[in-house]
Amino acid sequence: MRPALPDILIQPVVTAALAEDLGRAGDVTAAACIPEDARLKAVFAARADGVMAGGACVRLAITALDPQATISVRVPEGEAFSAGDTLISVEGQARAILAAERTALNLLGRLCGIATQTRAYVQAVEGTGARIADTRKTTPGLRALEKHAVACGGGLNHRFGLDDAILIKDNHVAVCGGVGEAVRRARVHAGHLMKVEVEVDGLDQLDAALAEGPDVIMLDNFSLTDLSEAVARAGQRVTLEASGGVTLETVRAIAETGVNVISVGALTHSVPNLDIGLDAV
């Protein structure tokens, strides 16, 4: 079971989403059709197999409109579920639950989709020793939630932002005048707790990077042959991360070259929402 994110990180996202949906006049459909004192029992039910992530989003969305609502999360974060399973049960003011429904489903479906996709990648590389990691290619404003969903699926979180690790990319190298010089400058600047990673796009740059002793080297869009050669040259002196165009169809072969980490932007930038619905009971 994955530990939940603190509510303080989730609440602003939920509040902004509710405000966007409720607009200037609130849920005029519910106000027109549903008696003010009507109650509703309902369940958030899976329409497809998946992995749970985002239960707190549902709880916070509904209790923002009905603080007395009862919410029971049936499937813990990081646990697999099957189509037809009840993920969350709710009971409270009908108007409030219906007004929060779309916000809750949007967030729950998105996060379960990410966790489910991540689990598929993790299972694809089982037994190789390689780990699956996310990237910063996240939905603006949702990074903490989406990276939590990756962790629920069994993946690693890459850096959260520009401030928690040094990652020297190709444009940094171009400005510095070379891979070696960029790593040397980074080493001088970095504190004792900050790791230094450098991206290389060929074996010649790999050799230059290895000479300067970074903590991690990102092998960007390497062929399988060159990935294997990079693993041989590095000789376990440094963590090697493969990146670029990774898919479920290619990830196993990449892992079998011996790299330590495979970063996959598709875990967050293009994953489909998992199909989940709210059903009255």
Stockholm file with secondary structure:
# STOCKHOLM 1.0

chainA/1-281         MRPALPDILIQPVVTAALAEDLGRAGDVTAAACIPEDARLKAVFAARADGVMAGGACVRLAITALDPQATISVRVPEGEAFSAGDTLISVEGQARAILAAERTALNLLGRLCGIATQTRAYVQAVEGTGARIADTRKTTPGLRALEKHAVACGGGLNHRFGLDDAILIKDNHVAVCGGVGEAVRRARVHAGHLMKVEVEVDGLDQLDAALAEGPDVIMLDNFSLTDLSEAVARAGQRVTLEASGGVTLETVRAIAETGVNVISVGALTHSVPNLDIGLDAV
#=GR chainA/1-281 SS CCCCCCHHHHHHHHHHHHHHHHTTTCCHHHHHHSCTTCEEEEEEEESSCEECCCHHHHHHHHHHHCTTCEEEECSCTTCEECTTCEEEEEEEEHHHHHHHHHHHHHHHHHHHHHHHHHHHHHHHTTTSCCEEECCSCCCTTCHHHHHHHHHHTTCBCCCSSTTSSEEECHHHHHHHTSHHHHHHHHHHHCCTTCCEEEEESSHHHHHHHHTTCCSEEEEETCCHHHHHHHHHHHTTSSEEEEESSCCTTTHHHHHTTTCSEEECTHHHHSCCCCCEEEEEC
#=GC SS_cons         CCCCCCHHHHHHHHHHHHHHHHTTTCCHHHHHHSCTTCEEEEEEEESSCEECCCHHHHHHHHHHHCTTCEEEECSCTTCEECTTCEEEEEEEEHHHHHHHHHHHHHHHHHHHHHHHHHHHHHHHTTTSCCEEECCSCCCTTCHHHHHHHHHHTTCBCCCSSTTSSEEECHHHHHHHTSHHHHHHHHHHHCCTTCCEEEEESSHHHHHHHHTTCCSEEEEETCCHHHHHHHHHHHTTSSEEEEESSCCTTTHHHHHTTTCSEEECTHHHHSCCCCCEEEEEC
//
